[in-house]
Amino acid sequence: MVVEAIKAVNSPAIVILGANGMLGHALQEVFPRAKPLGHTAIDITDDASVRRIIRANQADIVINAAAYTDVDGCEEHEDLATAVNGHGPGIIASACADAGAVLVHYSTDYIFDGTRRNYREDDAPNPLSAYGRSKLLGEEVIRKNMQDYRIIRTSWLFGHYGKNFVDTILSLSAQITQVKVVNDQIGKPTYTVDLARKTPEVLSLEPGIYHITNDGVCSWYEFASAFIPNATPCSTAEFPRKAKRPMFSILENTKTFPLRHWREAVREYIQSKKAI
Ligand SMILES: NC(=O)c1ccc[n+]([C@@H]2O[C@H](COP(=O)([O-])OP(=O)(O)OC[C@H]3O[C@@H](n4cnc5c(N)ncnc54)[C@H](OP(=O)(O)O)[C@@H]3O)[C@@H](O)[C@H]2O)c1
């Protein structure tokens, strides 16, 4: 397993799609010899380009971190969400199957409705939002179009090079006296760096679905309170958003070793921001 993971990390026959996103950047650090491709280099909804690029790079492994991730935006633009998050992964999967390449794809806790609290990899999904529906479609078409896939579901991502909760809250905390943060949505924050570092190991495991998050469970309010002094709890009802979110979306990892606790990860992330 370790040998396979090391081989993957050092392989030049890897392409990273969505390489300029938050997770894409972290993946580039972990796979330094991979070919990073941003949105301007490839549109994952364009079948011909996807096939051409996988062929041209003689890819053995395709890592797809490209997605339309604006959860409220997806509610207004469901067609775009379906194209990028639903059909795009199907195109990539079909091209990978033809090229004999492995696909690593990232999905989300938002495919679940939150009524069950904890979710194992084989629990039945029931998305509440357009984003969740589009990401679930992405999973389904991958499973239909190929065998050698790793679908990694994750949640509440934070990291460099992207709009994320930690940065938003830090900035609000410096501007206003009290930052209201919802205390009744419960999930698992995950640092992009930790998720990216775990990816080679998942690649070395059997095809299938994996739940990979940092360890520990919290509300958004508890998460914010770990790194700002002026958070104050509020309810989801006080903070209406376009897209409905699951109240509980705790991804249970039953297949591989857990990552470190989110508290340690967020401490490190904030330290690394100060160093930049
Ligand atoms: N962020 C979270 O909290 C979270 C939680 C759970 C799961 N995930 C999943 O984790 C993965 C990575 O998320 P992230 O937060 O790193 O996303 P991100 O920062 O929004 O990055 C996504 C990248 O995909 C690109 N992209 C969008 N449409 C594309 C298209 N049609 N073709 C090619 N590239 C396209 C975007 O480029 P442009 O910006 O130029 O359009 C962006 O660089 C996604 O699959 C997401 O669904 C994220």
The ligand as an ORCA input file, in Angstrom:
! r2SCAN-3c Opt
* xyz 0 1
  N     -15.392     23.779     -0.572
  C     -16.015     22.919      0.229
  O     -16.386     23.248      1.380
  C     -16.266     21.501     -0.232
  C     -16.932     20.621      0.631
  C     -17.152     19.309      0.219
  C     -16.712     18.881     -1.030
  N     -16.087     19.757     -1.845
  C     -15.647     19.273     -3.163
  O     -14.239     19.323     -3.201
  C     -13.800     19.611     -4.531
  C     -12.851     20.801     -4.524
  O     -13.523     21.932     -3.972
  P     -12.814     23.361     -3.832
  O     -13.413     23.995     -2.630
  O     -11.340     23.228     -3.957
  O     -13.414     24.106     -5.116
  P     -12.976     25.492     -5.760
  O     -11.965     26.191     -4.934
  O     -14.240     26.206     -6.113
  O     -12.254     25.007     -7.084
  C     -12.955     24.436     -8.134
  C     -12.219     24.753     -9.407
  O     -12.953     24.170    -10.488
  C     -12.909     25.075    -11.587
  N     -14.014     24.842    -12.496
  C     -15.314     25.239    -12.393
  N     -16.008     24.835    -13.462
  C     -15.133     24.179    -14.271
  C     -15.239     23.552    -15.529
  N     -16.413     23.514    -16.203
  N     -14.140     22.973    -16.075
  C     -12.967     23.022    -15.417
  N     -12.780     23.619    -14.231
  C     -13.869     24.186    -13.671
  C     -12.996     26.448    -10.928
  O     -12.499     27.409    -11.819
  P     -13.201     28.858    -11.890
  O     -13.233     29.373    -10.493
  O     -12.309     29.606    -12.815
  O     -14.559     28.589    -12.454
  C     -12.117     26.256     -9.695
  O     -10.770     26.588     -9.947
  C     -15.078     19.822     -5.340
  O     -15.419     18.627     -5.983
  C     -16.131     20.144     -4.305
  O     -17.441     19.799     -4.741
  C     -15.836     21.054     -1.480
*
